[in-house]
């Protein structure tokens, strides 16, 4: 007697369901986040989306006090101190920086008073949600705020984080500036008033060696840009070269106008990650009724990186991959076809990978196709309770 193949089908179509990413909003690309330094951002061009921690860097935030919250206190400059600070205790000369009221975990650095014409140490403090239109706090109760009044400044605020050499890091922070010769309103000078503009630029950086010198050539910087009146996201990525990395927020005012004021909020640092939403695709067909099935695998990858999908050698089936390369947020579609195949089990291993040092790379997807003489459906009776 000819033996039959029997298969109980319990679920239909679950393997073929498309998986979608939930809760995402439109996100600016890394390139869009790094506008050239000559770009003046109009007030309507960078209106913030709904409040969120970050749109670009993903994963676990490795920073301490990323929202610049809590108590602000006079910064204690490390020995041997700074000429712009005061002596608080006899054994701590020039270490008490009353003009630098800072949140916990963050460290200010600046060009000293008189280094250049009209250059001064900026005053650091907290901004609160009291100031609106434009908002000076993006989320929470405070943002980091510093300024130079009728003067110029160059400043970089930093924080160090433990790292593993070779890991890829993504740093983002939201910032904006108020730069104007006048106080007619709370907004910056517009392009039709070029002589009122302080030419205030901002950028962010990572020192992959973990140093704290913001002027070091080892710091990798984003492009500086004007980001007036509305919070915009600044982003940079780098590969750790030591057991620490250091992140910086930098600003420089070129013209000594009345208001050269800077605001930072919602900082985010994460190790770059790759995550494939799904690990397998499986399908079944009969010899007499070929099938073609597809499954979508969303690729979650930190911005600034590109993923590639390949089929490993030695497989018994060759799926179709569309596309074979992409960026975070793109999806990989894997298609299996049973056309021309005899009875048997066919498998393939797919690999999705990106740069070295990205956590989760490479990721694998297992593809399996069963071809049987026929499929028999067994319907189980429904038992109702009395």
Long-range contacts (C-beta under 8 A, 24 or more apart in sequence): 4-373, 4-374, 4-376, 5-372, 5-373, 5-374, 5-375, 5-376, 6-376, 6-378, 7-284, 7-372, 7-375, 7-376, 8-377, 8-378, 9-375, 9-377, 9-378, 15-281, 15-282, 15-283, 15-293, 15-295, 16-283, 16-293, 16-294, 16-295, 18-295, 18-296, 19-277, 19-278, 19-296, 19-297, 19-298, 20-298, 21-277, 21-298, 21-300, 21-329, 24-329, 25-49, 25-50, 25-52, 25-55, 27-55, 27-56, 27-329, 28-55, 28-56, 28-233, 29-303, 30-56, 30-235, 30-237, 30-303, 30-304, 33-172, 33-222, 33-232, 33-233, 33-234, 33-235, 34-222, 34-223, 34-225, 34-234, 34-235, 35-223, 35-225, 36-223, 36-225, 37-201, 37-223, 37-224, 37-225, 39-225, 39-226, 40-191, 40-197, 40-226, 40-228, 41-225, 41-226, 41-227, 41-228, 41-230, 41-232, 42-191, 43-134, 43-187, 43-190, 43-228, 43-229, 43-230, 45-230, 46-176, 46-227, 46-230, 46-231, 46-232, 47-230, 48-138, 48-174, 48-230, 48-231, 48-232, 51-138, 51-139, 53-139, 53-266, 53-268, 54-172, 54-233, 54-266, 54-268, 55-172, 55-233, 56-170, 56-172, 56-233, 56-235, 56-302, 56-303, 56-304, 57-170, 57-171, 57-172, 57-235, 57-268, 57-269, 57-270, 57-302, 57-303, 58-170, 58-270, 58-273, 58-300, 58-302, 58-328, 59-270, 59-271, 59-272, 59-273, 59-302, 59-359, 60-270, 60-271, 61-268, 61-269, 61-270, 62-161, 62-162, 62-269, 62-270, 62-271, 63-105, 63-159, 63-161, 63-247, 63-267, 63-268, 63-269, 64-104, 64-105, 64-159, 65-103, 65-104, 65-105, 65-106, 66-266, 66-267, 66-268, 66-269, 67-139, 67-140, 67-142, 67-265, 67-266, 67-267, 68-103, 68-106, 68-126, 68-140, 68-142, 68-143, 68-144, 68-264, 68-265, 68-267, 69-103, 69-140, 69-141, 69-142, 70-103, 70-104, 70-142, 71-103, 71-104, 72-101, 72-102, 72-103, 72-125, 72-126, 72-142, 73-101, 73-102, 74-98, 74-100, 74-101, 74-102, 75-100, 75-101, 75-102, 75-107, 75-108, 75-124, 82-112, 83-112, 83-113, 84-110, 84-112, 84-113, 84-121, 99-123, 99-124, 100-124, 101-125, 101-126, 102-144, 103-142, 103-144, 105-159, 106-144, 106-157, 106-158, 106-159, 107-157, 107-158, 107-159, 107-212, 108-146, 108-155, 108-156, 108-157, 109-155, 109-156, 109-157, 109-158, 109-212, 109-214, 110-153, 110-154, 110-155, 110-156, 111-153, 111-154, 111-155, 116-152, 117-152, 118-151, 118-152, 118-256, 119-151, 119-152, 119-153, 119-154, 120-148, 120-151, 120-152, 120-153, 121-153, 122-146, 122-147, 122-148, 122-153, 122-155, 122-262, 123-147, 123-148, 123-149, 127-263, 131-186, 133-186, 134-176, 134-186, 134-187, 134-229, 134-230, 135-231, 136-263, 137-263, 137-265, 138-174, 138-231, 138-265, 138-266, 139-265, 139-266, 140-265, 143-263, 143-264, 143-265, 144-249, 144-263, 144-264, 144-265, 145-261, 145-262, 145-263, 146-261, 146-262, 147-259, 147-260, 147-261, 147-262, 148-253, 148-256, 148-260, 149-258, 149-259, 149-260, 150-256, 150-257, 150-258, 151-253, 151-256, 151-260, 152-198, 152-252, 152-253, 152-254, 152-255, 152-256, 152-260, 153-251, 153-252, 153-253, 153-260, 154-250, 154-251, 154-252, 154-253, 155-250, 155-251, 155-252, 155-262, 156-205, 156-214, 156-248, 156-249, 156-250, 156-251, 157-248, 157-249, 157-264, 158-212, 158-214, 158-246, 158-247, 158-248, 158-249, 159-246, 159-247, 159-267, 160-210, 160-212, 160-244, 160-245, 160-246, 161-244, 161-245, 161-246, 161-247, 161-269, 162-243, 162-244, 163-210, 163-240, 163-242, 163-243, 163-244, 163-245, 163-271, 164-240, 164-243, 165-240, 165-241, 165-242, 165-243, 166-239, 166-240, 166-356, 166-357, 167-239, 167-240, 167-271, 167-272, 167-357, 167-359, 168-237, 168-238, 168-239, 168-240, 168-271, 168-272, 168-302, 168-305, 168-355, 168-357, 168-358, 169-206, 169-208, 169-237, 169-238, 169-239, 169-240, 169-245, 169-269, 169-270, 169-271, 169-272, 170-235, 170-236, 170-237, 170-268, 170-269, 170-270, 170-271, 170-272, 170-302, 170-303, 170-304, 171-204, 171-206, 171-235, 171-236, 171-237, 171-238, 171-247, 171-267, 171-268, 171-269, 172-204, 172-233, 172-234, 172-235, 172-236, 172-267, 172-268, 172-269, 173-204, 173-233, 173-234, 173-247, 173-249, 173-264, 173-265, 173-266, 173-267, 173-268, 174-231, 174-232, 174-233, 174-234, 174-264, 174-265, 174-266, 175-202, 175-227, 175-231, 175-232, 175-234, 175-249, 175-251, 175-262, 175-263, 175-264, 175-265, 176-202, 176-227, 176-228, 176-229, 176-230, 176-231, 176-232, 176-263, 177-202, 177-226, 177-227, 177-228, 177-229, 177-251, 177-260, 177-261, 177-262, 177-263, 178-228, 178-229, 178-259, 178-261, 178-263, 179-226, 179-228, 179-253, 179-257, 179-259, 179-260, 179-261, 180-257, 180-258, 180-259, 181-257, 181-258, 181-259, 182-258, 183-258, 183-259, 187-228, 187-229, 188-228, 188-229, 188-259, 189-257, 196-257, 197-255, 197-257, 198-253, 198-254, 198-255, 198-256, 198-257, 198-259, 198-260, 199-226, 199-253, 199-254, 199-255, 200-226, 200-228, 200-251, 200-252, 200-253, 200-254, 200-260, 200-262, 201-225, 201-226, 201-251, 201-252, 201-254, 202-226, 202-227, 202-234, 202-249, 202-250, 202-251, 202-262, 203-234, 203-250, 203-251, 204-234, 204-235, 204-236, 204-247, 204-248, 204-249, 204-250, 205-236, 205-247, 205-248, 205-250, 206-236, 206-237, 206-238, 206-245, 206-246, 206-247, 206-248, 207-245, 207-246, 207-248, 208-238, 208-239, 208-240, 208-241, 208-242, 208-245, 209-241, 209-242, 210-240, 210-242, 210-243, 210-244, 210-245, 210-246, 211-246, 212-246, 214-248, 214-250, 219-246, 219-248, 221-248, 221-250, 224-250, 224-252, 231-263, 231-265, 235-303, 235-304, 237-272, 237-302, 237-303, 237-304, 237-305, 239-357, 240-357, 245-269, 270-302, 271-359, 272-301, 272-302, 272-304, 272-305, 272-355, 272-357, 272-358, 272-359, 273-300, 273-301, 273-302, 273-358, 273-359, 273-360, 274-299, 274-300, 274-301, 274-302, 274-305, 274-307, 274-352, 274-353, 274-354, 274-358, 274-359, 274-360, 274-361, 274-362, 274-363, 275-299, 275-300, 275-301, 275-360, 275-363, 276-300, 276-332, 276-352, 276-363, 276-365, 278-365, 279-363, 279-364, 279-365, 279-366, 280-365, 280-366, 280-367, 280-368, 281-319, 281-334, 281-336, 281-365, 281-366, 281-367, 281-368, 282-367, 282-368, 282-369, 282-370, 283-336, 283-338, 283-368, 283-369, 283-370, 284-369, 284-370, 284-371, 284-372, 284-375, 285-338, 285-341, 285-369, 285-370, 285-371, 285-372, 286-371, 286-372, 286-373, 286-374, 286-375, 287-341, 287-342, 287-343, 287-371, 287-372, 287-373, 288-374, 290-337, 290-338, 290-339, 290-340, 290-341, 291-337, 291-338, 292-335, 292-336, 292-337, 292-338, 292-339, 293-335, 293-336, 294-333, 294-334, 294-335, 294-336, 295-333, 295-334, 296-331, 296-332, 296-333, 297-331, 297-332, 297-333, 297-334, 297-352, 297-365, 298-329, 298-331, 299-326, 299-328, 299-329, 299-330, 299-331, 299-332, 299-352, 300-328, 300-329, 301-327, 301-328, 301-329, 301-354, 301-358, 302-328, 302-358, 303-327, 303-328, 305-354, 305-355, 305-358, 306-354, 307-352, 307-353, 307-354, 307-361, 308-352, 308-353, 308-354, 309-350, 309-351, 309-352, 310-350, 310-351, 310-353, 311-348, 311-349, 311-350, 311-351, 312-348, 312-349, 312-350, 312-351, 315-347, 315-348, 315-349, 316-344, 316-345, 316-346, 316-347, 316-348, 317-341, 317-346, 317-347, 317-348, 317-367, 317-369, 318-348, 319-348, 319-350, 319-367, 321-350, 332-365, 334-365, 334-367, 336-367, 336-369, 338-369, 338-371, 341-369, 341-371, 342-371, 343-371, 343-372, 343-373, 344-371, 345-369, 345-370, 345-371, 346-370, 346-371
